[in-house]
Every structure is written in structure tokens, then in C-alpha cells.
Amino acid sequence: MKLLFAAAEIFPYAKTGGLADVAQALPTTLAKEIDVLSVMPLYDFIDREKFALTAMNESFQITLGKDIYEISLFEGMNQGVRTLFVYEATLCHCITPYGNKNGDYLSNDIRFGIFSKTVVILAQMFEIDVLHLNDWHTALSALWAKEILPELHVIFTIHNLAFQGHFPRESMERLGLREHYFTPEGIEFWGGVNCMKAGIAYSDVVTTVSPTYAKEIMLPEFGCGLEGFIQVHSPKLHGILNGIDTVLFDPLIDPALPKNYGLEKFTNKKKNKILFCEEHGLRDVQKPLIVFIGRFTEQKGLDVIIEALPKLLTMKFNFAILGEGDEAMAETLKIASKNHDNFSIQFGYDESLSHRMYAAADLLLMPSRFEPCGLNQLISLRYGTIPIVNDVGGLHDSVRDIDDTDRSVCGQGIVLSKLSSNAIVRSVKRALQLFTSTKLFLKISKANMHCDVSFEESAKSYLKLYRKLV
Ligand code: GLC
């Protein structure tokens, strides 16, 4: 079986979120069983030399509406997976994949239209059996596959329903889409075009990244306006929990860590904490260290953390944040960190620093408002760092409360009863109390390191779905 896995971002070439990690880790795991090709755009900011990307001989044109686009192809190897890169100027001339400070690029309909149509041509060129699409950037491929290559089997994964690719009605013409798709059953949405709907409507199978999120997206609270539409397509919807690359995320060999550790050399974890606290001006290294790593968005519950911050910063622990996003949130955090020696903030996306923080921390705070899967809690389990999470989506499926005896979920942590600043303060209090029971805290941290957070099981579920299709 030959699989083509298409995504707008793949680690390490381009990453804005968990999609990139999954688009690296899942194909790597699948490649042990089947023939896998990955494909992504060759954005201008990708360093071709560093990643040893080479030009292929193939180049061709595609048409969208009245316009013709020149496509050239490049290739490289990513952890054993052959990866194709699509180059076209409109698509690739950018400094980040989706937008800049002023918001999303206005040409995103055309940019990802170009990518999506090219993906279908590549499926034809490389005699692909199953095309695996990810998120709205590739969703139009499902529609074009039905037209151009009806025998191709298509699976579409929703990583985050909050991003759907909404465009004005005029995009229909710009993309050269036939009018009959512009219906509520098709890709019409409040008078405009919704790319995500194409992925859901025209794929043979739809998956999302956790069983709980698969149920949640059929409810108004999480469905982002598509709950009814998803209910209609629910017979082909499956929830498969993500994993992480357990080689890239292994505290025993992780090159980013000053001190490597595993279950045996677990005392080294504390050395990482001491070094981190010293470097970031956090006083009293004996205190527990709690970290938050992620985008500054309401999805991640950072606004609620900010609400709880005045109380949190009076409590006996060190708090460190790494991330970027909403500027107002960033500003509030910056001011708070200037006034407190138990709070440090680092702005930006820094892969290596994030690894060091997972290793240094005693606890990870992740009170997401909604979380399709979430990878940080999985990384934290792998690094023996106890997660404090909200009870939603993939967090529900990967972390059970330490007082809960249900063994169906492997990881243990502190689960918020609901999302509120008071609930966060209460959970942190509980965590600090747990920290004083040194033996129990150590037992849970170590037990978490035993959990299987790899992609092996999930890859088996995807393989089953692919095999059913062909
Ligand atoms: C998105 C989701 C996140 C998920 C990731 C990978 O970033 O927000 O929950 O883990 O995609 O599927």
C-alpha cells in the first residue's frame, strides 16, 4: 500500500503547532509497515541547504479559475520518510506559513488551493492508494480528488476545528470551484466558502485526534458552527489519540538537556531544575517548578491563568512560561514577571528550551478551554512531569486524576473540575500539597514515565482504517 501524507507544516521544516509534530511522527511510525510519502509546501523560510533538499526534475502547471501556476518539486528525507516539497511563488513567498502580525494572509485561499490541487496531481503521479489529508489547508484535495482521481481513497484528519479556512464567496471563482459545491451540504458556510467542510464532506473517512474530541465536536460548545454538519457525517468519523516521537522526546538521550535522566538517573531531573531556575532568575530552587508551554490563546486557557496570576504568584512555587501569541496577554505576563522573582517568561517558539523546561519542571499547567489532543501533556508524562489539565478532549483521554481509580487512561495528574481561575488556584494548591508527599510525588512522576505515549498504537488504528479502504 502506498500512502501520501499531506500537511501544511511538518517538523522540523516548519512548525507553528502540534500539527507539525504529528505530521513528522505519524508517517515515521507508519513507514515501518507501509510505503509512505509525505508532502508539504517549500516555504521561502525553509533552509534548503541545512535540510539537504534537492530539486526534482518534475515541474508542471496547475489551473485554478482563470490562472495558471507553475509548480516545481523538491525532495528530502525526514527520519526515513521521503518528503516531497511543493514550490510555487504565491504559496511559498512568506515569512510564516499562515500569516503575519496583521493576521492571516488574504491569499490563503489561493495559496492552499494551489497546494491542495497539487497534492492530487502528486497522488496520481506517484500512484498513491491512500491520500491522508490534515486540516483545512489540504481539505480541498478531497473535493478535487473526487473529480480528478475518483478511485483514490481519501482520509481527512481534523487537528483543530477552530481553524476552518473561511473565505468570501468570490473564492469559488478564484479557486475555479463549480457552483454546485456552494450549498449547505457542500462548502458553503454563512454565505462564504469553508475549506474544512470539503475535507469532511468529500473524504471517505474522517478522523480527529482523540476519541473525546470526536464526540465533543458534535456539540455546539466545541463544534465551531459545524456540529450539525459533523453529526451528518458521523458514521465515517473516528477519534484516534495522537502520540509523540519517543526518540525525539526521550529524557535519557535528549541532546537539549544539560543532564539526561531516565527512571534510574531520575535525580538528574532536579539538576535540570536547579540549572533552569538559576538561569531564569527564579529564587529558591527547592520550591516546586510549574511550567506552561504553548500558544498565548484562549484555547490554551492562558487568559484564565492570567486571571488567576495574582493569587498564584503569592503561592510557594516557581512559575515559568514559554510561548507567543496574543500581544495583550504577553504584555500582562511581561509586567508580572518584572515584579516577581518566582515568575519567568520567555517569548517565542524555542524547541530546545521547551525540552529543557519539560525536564526541569515538577508540574505542567495545561488548562485548555478545548484541546483536540494536546501533545504537551504527553511530553510531560514522558519527562516525569506531572500534568495539571482541564478535563476536555485529548487531555481527558490521556490524563486521569490521581484520585481516580479508572485504569483505562495511563497518565496521572491533577484534573480540573471545570475551567475557572478559582479552579486553577485550587488545582495548583492540590499539586503543591502533593509535592510535600515526596514519596508519592516521585512514585507518580516515575509511573507516568512508563506510560505508552508513542505513536505505535495510534498508527495501528490508522493502518486498520487505510486497509479497510483499499
Ligand atoms: C492542534 C490541536 C492539538 C493537537 C495538534 C496535533 O494543534 O490544537 O490539540 O494535539 O493539533 O493533532
Residues whose N, C-alpha, C, O or C-beta is under 5 A from the ligand:
A	BS01	GLC	G17 G18 L19 V22 H159 N160 V209 E371 P372 C373 G374 L375
